[in-house]
Amino acid sequence: MQLTITAEQKQGVTVLALDGRVVLGEECESLRGKIQELVGSQRPNIVLNLENVSRIDSTGIGALVESVILSAREGGRIKLVNVPRLINNILSTHRLLQAFEICGTVEEALASFPK
């Protein structure tokens, strides 16, 4: 299953809903490209909704880390929401939970951005 990315603007923040796999290849490249496009167009505050992510590999984790760094360089923040247990376990195992801001819902994430 390919990765589908749906973008929506809410309260000045871009919410990206990911559906499918975040794995080596076209899927990771499309995510990287979308994040670069947003950050390059002065929209570095992003919420990544992972609710429908069925699989992630080390390249996918790397793409998430790269996204956080890219956004931070431009004064933005990336927050993860609806993180499936599998992804949470992978982040925990690799001691990467601290690298991400994780919120329970899109609404919580949006409320945590400065106005």
Phi, psi and omega in degrees: 000127178288167178268126174253132180241120178249124182255142179212138177266128177220122176053038179078009180240142176270126176256120177253117175265120180261135181225114180126214184254141174249088187225168179310134176117212184304324183297310180293322180296322179292322177294313178302315180299318180294317179296316179299319179299313181295313181296319179294337179258028175063034175233067186277353177271117189222140171249126177256113178270111185261011186308321184254022175277119184270338183201146174218142177243186183297328177293321177296318177298317178300320179296322177295316179297314178302321181297317179298316181295314181300314180296316181298324178300332181258015177082014181255182178219146174243132178238141177260139176227159179051049183285117179299152182306317181302313181292319178301317179296320179296314179298320179294314180302321182267010178056043181250000181303323181293340182283347185238148169266118184245128178239158181287320185224166176299318182298317177298318180296315180298319181294337184274351175281144177296145181278000000 
